[in-house]
Amino acid sequence: MTDEAPRRAGRVPAGRLVLLVVTGVTALAGLDAALLRLGALAPVRSEPLAAAHGVLMVFGFLGTAIMLERAVALRAGGSRRDRWGYAAPAASAIGAVLLLAEVAGLPVPGGRLLPGAAWVAATALFVGIYVAVWRRQPSFAVLIQALGALAGLGGAALWTRGLEAASIVPWWAALLVLTIIGERLELARLAFVSGRTEARVLTEATAVVVSLVASLLAPAGGYPLLGVTLGVLVLDVAVHDVARRTIRVPGLPRLMAACMLAGYAWAMVAALVWMVGGPALSGYRYDIVVHALTIGFALSMVVAHAPVIVPALARRPLPYHPVMWLAAGLLHGGLLLRVLAGVREAESAWRLGGTLGVVAVLVLLGAVIVPLALGGRSRRRDTTGIARTAPTGSDEPGGTAELTRSART
């Protein structure tokens, strides 16, 4: 290998770097909006930004990041012709930019129509990615993730048509929940292949999508049905997830397992609220459901899988560091305080819990960005690539052996 080869291997393509930057900026805007909705101090004061909080975080931040990860996987496992997959995260990023431009007061004709159309196109392309993956390697996991993409497409279309976020949040949440559960089946497949587990999980995921339609057409009966189907799905996956065993392994495996098990628990909280109380369209019950799924489940899974997925996106290792426990602790501690305060209608404690959640995401972003930036400078100083990348099979943080074990977690 020439001295130039390691530098090329660690260099993020310009287009991918732009998408990562837009995703990061959207996350910061969404966090600012979260502080505004909490009534806390925020760097930027803007009522339109506060109103855009949910769609920015789900589609602009998490959606773009998930689509980018899937596009990278599609391209890595195929040929140069599979580069079309990058159109999905690109369209999603365009939607975020258009919405932020509108929030900033720039002339964006049609209001939410243009960003909404961009997200509809992005999620449609996202479905196409799974069609391509299915043709290459069919599996139950791919079908479950495709169902999540279809839910996201429905949620984007409904938002574009002007429906209020409260009535379509279940569609947005299904995009995140089904995609993540499908990826769990991919990463920990050995734990799910016994008997008919994978086929059963697919059936349960399909029932969740059917329940989404029911919750929109007949909320009184649809939401309890959605709670039951979601609860059955999450419980089934949690019981079979290898995280129940790897929680005893110190270091990165324990962090990943703890975040995953906590995520399953929060998803069950949301399912129980729908199951027992029916529609939750406003007030603290709505707040509990939304954030149990987006923060408690989705962001907890992001913390769990960041050391495995980020290196694939950034082409640089992300060594395990105990500061990730701080992000996880703030995330779940803040959410628990927020939920308990919401139940007791203690506004100050509720605001504090929400603010801790924002701090948790900032800590997570720092835990990802700082090591990647330092790794890039070290790589430039050491053209052999040894400074930050452990040899293949090494048990050092960031080594291939540890990442392989983590992928099985």
VEXKE-702214 format. One record per residue (C-alpha): residue number from 0; residue in three letters; x, y, z. Coordinates in pm, whole numbers. Each point is the difference from the previous one (the first is absolute). Layout:
! residues N
   n res      X      Y      Z
 NUM ala      X      Y      Z
...
! end
This chain:
! residues 409
   n res      X      Y      Z
   0 met      0      0      0
   1 thr    132    344    -90
   2 asp     23    286    248
   3 glu   -292    166   -179
   4 ala   -236   -298     38
   5 pro    -67     38    377
   6 arg    -75    368    -52
   7 arg   -250    -82   -273
   8 ala   -158   -269    219
   9 gly    -57    251    282
  10 arg   -127    281   -222
  11 val   -374     66     11
  12 pro   -142     61   -351
  13 ala   -102    364    -47
  14 gly   -366    -81    -62
  15 arg    -24   -218    309
  16 leu    174    267    208
  17 val   -257    259   -113
  18 leu   -283   -232    104
  19 leu    162    -59    339
  20 val     39    376     54
  21 val   -364     68    -95
  22 thr   -109   -281    234
  23 gly    200    153    284
  24 val   -132    351    -61
  25 thr   -356   -134    -13
  26 ala     55   -181    329
  27 leu    118    323    164
  28 ala   -299    189   -139
  29 gly   -232   -273    126
  30 leu    158     15    346
  31 asp    -43    377      7
  32 ala   -364    -53    -93
  33 ala    -31   -253    283
  34 leu    121    258    252
  35 leu   -251    251   -139
  36 arg   -286   -247     41
  37 leu    113    -70    355
  38 gly     -4    371     80
  39 ala    370    -17     85
  40 leu    282    232   -104
  41 ala     94    -56   -364
  42 pro    275    155   -217
  43 val   -248     88   -278
  44 arg   -350    130     79
  45 ser   -245    -89   -278
  46 glu   -361   -114     22
  47 pro      6   -158   -350
  48 leu    310   -198    101
  49 ala   -173   -125    315
  50 ala   -295   -117   -211
  51 ala    235   -193   -231
  52 his    173   -193    282
  53 gly   -154   -342    -60
  54 val     37    -22   -376
  55 leu    354    139     15
  56 met    114   -264    247
  57 val   -180   -295   -160
  58 phe     58     66   -370
  59 gly    272    265     -8
  60 phe    230   -156    261
  61 leu    -77   -366     68
  62 gly   -158    -71   -339
  63 thr    288    146   -199
  64 ala    256   -183    215
  65 ile   -181   -334    -40
  66 met    -38     45   -377
  67 leu    367     90    -33
  68 glu    104   -311    192
  69 arg   -218   -218   -223
  70 ala    131    168   -316
  71 val    358    -66    110
  72 ala    -86   -366     68
  73 leu   -169    -33   -340
  74 arg    301    147   -181
  75 ala    250   -204    204
  76 gly   -171   -328    -84
  77 gly    -62     71   -367
  78 ser    146    182   -298
  79 arg     48    361   -104
  80 arg   -351     -6   -146
  81 asp   -135    -20    357
  82 arg    111    357     69
  83 trp   -359    105    -79
  84 gly    -81    -92    361
  85 tyr    166    323    114
  86 ala   -293    187   -159
  87 ala   -212    -99    302
  88 pro    208    176    270
  89 ala     69    284   -244
  90 ala   -373     63    -50
  91 ser    -54    -24    376
  92 ala    276    254     62
  93 ile   -155    231   -261
  94 gly   -330    -24    186
  95 ala    173    103    323
  96 val    175    294   -169
  97 leu   -326    120   -157
  98 leu   -184    -16    331
  99 leu    280    181    183
 100 ala     -1    265   -273
 101 glu   -373     48     47
 102 val     45     19    378
 103 ala    267    266    -53
 104 gly   -245    210   -200
 105 leu    146    -64   -344
 106 pro   -244    -21   -292
 107 val    -94   -368    -37
 108 pro   -316    -23   -212
 109 gly   -273   -235    110
 110 gly     82     -8    372
 111 arg     58   -361    110
 112 leu    -79   -126   -352
 113 leu    358     14   -133
 114 pro    178   -150    303
 115 gly   -282   -252     27
 116 ala     38    -97   -366
 117 ala    374    -45     56
 118 trp    -68   -234    293
 119 val   -261   -192   -197
 120 ala    258    -49   -277
 121 ala    265    -97    257
 122 thr   -215   -265    168
 123 ala   -115   -135   -338
 124 leu    366    -41    -98
 125 phe     58   -154    343
 126 val   -259   -266    -85
 127 gly    185    -50   -328
 128 ile    324    -67    187
 129 tyr   -166   -290    181
 130 val   -139   -133   -326
 131 ala    355     -6   -137
 132 val    134   -165    316
 133 trp   -280   -259    -12
 134 arg     89    -93   -358
 135 arg    361    -47    105
 136 gln    -62   -184    327
 137 pro   -362    -60    108
 138 ser    -62    -25    373
 139 phe   -267     67    259
 140 ala    212    285    140
 141 val    -10    182   -335
 142 leu   -379    -34    -19
 143 ile    -42    141    351
 144 gln    220    299    -84
 145 ala   -194     49   -325
 146 leu   -320     19    207
 147 gly    165    273    207
 148 ala     90    189   -318
 149 leu   -361    -32   -121
 150 ala   -123    140    332
 151 gly    243    288    -42
 152 leu   -132     60   -352
 153 gly   -355     10    132
 154 gly    101    234    283
 155 ala    182    238   -236
 156 ala   -296      6   -240
 157 leu   -249     67    279
 158 trp    212    284    139
 159 thr     34    149   -349
 160 arg   -379     -4    -38
 161 gly    -25    216    311
 162 leu    -96   -243    277
 163 glu    107     99    350
 164 ala    305   -176    141
 165 ala   -193   -137    299
 166 ser   -221   -218   -219
 167 ile    283   -141   -214
 168 val    274    -45    262
 169 pro    -69   -378      7
 170 trp    100    -15   -369
 171 trp    323    187     69
 172 ala     72   -222    300
 173 ala    -61   -314   -207
 174 leu    266    115   -247
 175 leu    253      1    284
 176 val   -122   -303    194
 177 leu    -38   -241   -292
 178 thr    326    110   -163
 179 ile    193    -49    321
 180 ile   -163   -335     80
 181 gly     76   -121   -354
 182 glu    361    102     45
 183 arg     11   -186    332
 184 leu   -102   -315   -186
 185 glu    280     66   -248
 186 leu    272     67    256
 187 ala    -95   -274    246
 188 arg   -146   -252   -244
 189 leu    139   -303    181
 190 ala   -217     83    300
 191 phe   -320     15   -206
 192 val     21   -298   -235
 193 ser   -135   -260    240
 194 gly   -337   -137   -107
 195 arg   -232    247   -170
 196 thr    110    308    192
 197 glu     91    216   -299
 198 ala   -323    -83   -186
 199 arg   -200     75    315
 200 val    174    337     47
 201 leu    -83     87   -362
 202 thr   -366    -84     64
 203 glu      1    219    311
 204 ala    162    287   -192
 205 thr   -267    -31   -270
 206 ala   -268     18    270
 207 val    156    324    125
 208 val    -27    155   -348
 209 val   -365   -111    -29
 210 ser    -62    156    343
 211 leu    145    330   -125
 212 val   -275     20   -260
 213 ala   -260    -90    263
 214 ser    129    270    237
 215 leu    -48    260   -273
 216 leu   -344   -113   -118
 217 ala   -151   -106    335
 218 pro    213    140    285
 219 ala   -219   -131    284
 220 gly     68   -361    -94
 221 gly    313     45   -210
 222 tyr    227    134    274
 223 pro    -63   -286    246
 224 leu     58   -242   -289
 225 leu    323    182    -83
 226 gly    106    -27    365
 227 val    -65   -374      4
 228 thr    181    -71   -329
 229 leu    296    220     90
 230 gly     26   -155    346
 231 val     -7   -357   -136
 232 leu    267     86   -260
 233 val    235    171    245
 234 leu    -40   -269    266
 235 asp     69   -279   -250
 236 val    315    168   -132
 237 ala    126     91    347
 238 val    -42   -356    130
 239 his    204   -142   -288
 240 asp    264    275    -16
 241 val    349   -112     98
 242 ala     31    325    200
 243 arg   -152   -186    295
 244 arg    322   -200     21
 245 thr    261    253   -112
 246 ile   -110    241    276
 247 arg    243   -202    217
 248 val    298     72   -231
 249 pro    190    315    106
 250 gly     88    288   -229
 251 leu   -170     71   -332
 252 pro   -220   -316     -3
 253 arg   -149     98    338
 254 leu    -66    357   -116
 255 met   -171   -124   -316
 256 ala   -206   -258    187
 257 ala   -108    246    271
 258 cys   -112    256   -258
 259 met   -188   -261   -201
 260 leu   -181   -150    298
 261 ala    -90    347    128
 262 gly   -126     86   -349
 263 tyr   -229   -302     -4
 264 ala   -133     99    343
 265 trp    -87    354   -116
 266 ala   -174   -132   -311
 267 met   -213   -216    230
 268 val    -91    312    200
 269 ala   -135    165   -316
 270 ala   -186   -318    -94
 271 leu   -163    -20    342
 272 val   -114    365    -13
 273 trp   -174    -66   -333
 274 met   -128   -338    115
 275 val   -160    126    321
 276 gly    -88    359    -79
 277 gly    -67      0   -374
 278 pro     83    310   -209
 279 ala    265    229    149
 280 leu    -16    317   -208
 281 ser     88    271    253
 282 gly    121     66    352
 283 tyr    242   -207    204
 284 arg   -124   -336   -134
 285 tyr     91    112   -350
 286 asp    334    127    126
 287 ile     73   -334    169
 288 val    -85   -209   -309
 289 val    194    216   -244
 290 his    316     21    203
 291 ala     -9   -358    126
 292 leu     22   -107   -366
 293 thr    232    268   -141
 294 ile    234     55    296
 295 gly    -44   -310    211
 296 phe      2   -246   -290
 297 ala    146    157   -314
 298 leu    275    220    147
 299 ser     92   -270    251
 300 met     54   -237   -293
 301 val    211    270   -169
 302 val    225     13    307
 303 ala     19   -380     -2
 304 his    102    -35   -364
 305 ala    204    318    -56
 306 pro    339   -176     52
 307 val    -96   -251   -271
 308 ile   -183    216   -255
 309 val    191    331     16
 310 pro    330   -150   -127
 311 ala   -182   -128   -308
 312 leu   -130    349    -73
 313 ala    307    204     91
 314 arg    266   -252   -111
 315 arg    177     49    333
 316 pro     -6   -211    316
 317 leu   -208    111    297
 318 pro    166   -155    305
 319 tyr   -217    -80    299
 320 his     26    262    273
 321 pro   -177      3    340
 322 val   -138    348    -77
 323 met   -265   -184   -204
 324 trp   -137   -123    332
 325 leu    -49    365     96
 326 ala   -204     60   -315
 327 ala   -209   -311     70
 328 gly    -48     91    368
 329 leu   -112    355    -78
 330 leu   -228   -128   -274
 331 his   -188   -250    213
 332 gly     24    191    328
 333 gly   -136    315   -161
 334 leu   -282   -191   -171
 335 leu    -96   -176    325
 336 leu    -14    335    180
 337 arg   -203    146   -288
 338 val   -254   -283     10
 339 leu    -39     -2    379
 340 ala    -31    378      7
 341 gly   -256    -16   -279
 342 val   -212   -246    194
 343 arg      9    230    304
 344 glu    -36    312   -218
 345 ala    317    144    155
 346 glu     97    245   -272
 347 ser    344    101    130
 348 ala    117   -359     42
 349 trp   -150    -86   -342
 350 arg    197    284   -158
 351 leu    319   -114    176
 352 gly    -47   -357   -123
 353 gly    -45    118   -357
 354 thr    306    223     23
 355 leu    209   -293    124
 356 gly   -109   -190   -311
 357 val    130    283   -220
 358 val    329     -1    191
 359 ala     21   -378    -50
 360 val    -23     35   -379
 361 leu    266    274      6
 362 val    228   -227    203
 363 leu    -59   -281   -249
 364 leu     81    228   -295
 365 gly    318    109    177
 366 ala     94   -360     78
 367 val    -26    -75   -372
 368 ile    141    315   -162
 369 val    304     58    224
 370 pro    154   -351    -39
 371 leu    -63      9   -374
 372 ala    168    339    -32
 373 leu    296   -106    214
 374 gly     24   -327   -191
 375 gly     15    188   -328
 376 arg    290    221    117
 377 ser    184   -300    140
 378 arg    -48   -186   -328
 379 arg    152    292   -190
 380 arg    301     -4    232
 381 asp     44   -377    -33
 382 thr    -44   -111   -362
 383 thr     28   -365     98
 384 gly   -343     28    167
 385 ile    130   -177    312
 386 ala    -51    291    238
 387 arg   -378    -40     28
 388 thr    -88   -332   -156
 389 ala     76   -321    185
 390 pro    124   -296   -205
 391 thr   -254   -248   -133
 392 gly   -103   -238    273
 393 ser    125    229    274
 394 asp   -199     31    318
 395 glu     91    367     31
 396 pro   -291    246    -19
 397 gly    -83     58   -362
 398 gly    160   -325   -112
 399 thr   -177   -234   -237
 400 ala    -60   -265    263
 401 glu   -179    238    233
 402 leu   -215    144   -278
 403 thr    -94   -349   -108
 404 arg   -101    -91    353
 405 ser   -193    327     30
 406 ala   -189    -69   -322
 407 arg   -122   -325    152
 408 thr   -120    178    314
! end
